[in-house]
Amino acid sequence: IFSYPTTPKPNFSTTIQALFTKLGLVPAQLTEVREIHMALGLVASGEGICIIPESACDIGMKNLTYLNILDLEAYSPISLSMRNMDQSSYI
């Protein structure tokens, strides 16, 4: 199983690991990679599976099949980080 990103913590991979723990699942091998494209590329080449947010299905890599997770409690919060006291009009 591939998860991402490797840093900073907590992150999406932390959420996935917590879900496994809650369900009493222990993956034989859980490998963290730096970014989702790398994880999906490894899956597309037949190296394993990856749990991704639904929005990442739009990345459109070939040779992948996307399956929905049926557990309604399996969700990922979305966060925004910004520089403290930044007054940029973009923010």
C-alpha positions in Angstrom: 0.0 0.0 0.0 1.4 3.4 -0.9 0.4 6.5 1.0 1.4 10.2 0.7 2.8 12.7 1.5 5.7 11.9 3.7 5.8 15.3 5.4 4.6 17.5 7.1 2.7 15.5 9.8 -0.1 15.2 10.4 -1.2 14.7 6.8 -3.3 12.4 4.6 -1.1 9.4 5.3 -1.6 9.9 9.0 -5.4 9.8 8.4 -5.1 6.5 6.5 -2.9 4.9 9.2 -5.4 6.0 11.9 -8.2 4.4 9.8 -6.3 1.1 9.6 -5.6 1.2 13.3 -9.3 1.9 14.1 -10.4 -1.1 12.0 -7.7 -3.3 13.4 -6.0 -3.7 10.1 -2.2 -4.1 9.8 -0.9 -3.7 6.2 1.9 -6.1 5.3 3.8 -3.1 3.9 2.9 0.6 4.0 5.2 2.8 2.0 5.0 6.6 2.2 6.0 8.5 -0.9 6.5 12.3 -1.4 3.5 13.0 -3.7 0.3 11.5 -5.1 1.6 11.4 -8.7 4.5 9.2 -7.6 2.1 6.9 -5.6 -0.3 6.6 -8.6 2.6 6.0 -11.0 3.7 3.1 -8.8 0.2 1.7 -8.8 -0.2 2.1 -12.5 3.1 0.0 -13.0 1.6 -2.8 -10.9 3.6 -2.2 -7.7 0.6 -2.0 -5.3 -2.5 0.0 -4.3 -3.0 3.5 -2.9 -5.9 5.1 -1.0 -6.5 8.6 -2.3 -9.1 11.3 -1.8 -12.0 11.2 -4.3 -10.9 14.4 -5.9 -7.6 12.8 -7.0 -9.5 10.5 -9.4 -9.5 13.4 -11.8 -5.7 13.1 -12.3 -6.4 10.7 -15.1 -3.5 8.2 -15.1 -3.9 5.3 -17.5 -4.1 1.7 -16.3 -5.9 2.6 -13.0 -9.2 1.5 -11.7 -10.8 3.6 -8.9 -13.0 2.0 -6.3 -15.0 3.9 -3.7 -14.5 3.2 0.0 -17.9 2.2 1.4 -17.2 3.2 5.0 -19.1 6.5 5.5 -16.8 7.4 8.4 -13.7 7.2 6.2 -13.2 10.9 5.2 -10.3 13.3 5.1 -10.4 16.8 6.4 -9.2 19.6 4.2 -6.8 22.2 5.7 -5.3 25.5 4.5 -1.9 26.7 5.6 -0.7 30.3 5.2 2.0 32.5 6.5 1.1 34.2 9.8 -0.1 37.8 9.4 0.1 37.6 5.6 -2.1 40.5 4.1 -1.8 39.3 0.5 -4.9 40.0 -1.6 -4.7 36.5 -3.0 -5.5 35.0 0.5 
